[in-house]
Amino acid sequence: MTPLLVLVEQFEKVYSLCDESSERQIFIENLVNAAGDSVSAAAL
């Protein structure tokens, strides 16, 4: 399986472009979960 590399550039845009705090929180939680998943082939 080929690993997936996710680059997060301009992370501050999460706060400046996303008006819904709940949507922003879900996005950030998903990034954190993906980064901490040792079984996944994704790297952040």
N, C-alpha and C positions, 0 to 999 in steps of 0.2 A: 504494500500500500504506500503510495506517495504521500508524504506529510503535507499538510496545509499550513502555509505561513501567512498570518494576518498582521499587517502593519497598521497601526493606529496613528495616523498623522493628524495634527490639528484637533486634538481631543477636546480642546476648549469649545469647539463648535457644538458639542453635545449640549452645552449650557446656553450658548448664544442662539442656536437655531431651533432647539426643542422647547416648546412652551409648556408641555405637559410633564410635570415632575414625575408622575408615575411611569410614563413611557421612558423617560430618561433613566430612572432607577432600574427598570427592567433591562434596558440595553446594557447598563454598566454591570449589573449582576450576571448577565449572560457572558460578557467578556471575562469577568473574574472566574466564573465557572469553567469556561473553555480553557483559560490559562492554567487552572489548577487540576484539570482532568489528566491524570497520568496515563489513562488508557487511550485517550483520543490521539489522533495523528495531527492535531492542530497545535501550532505554536504561535504565541502572540508576542 
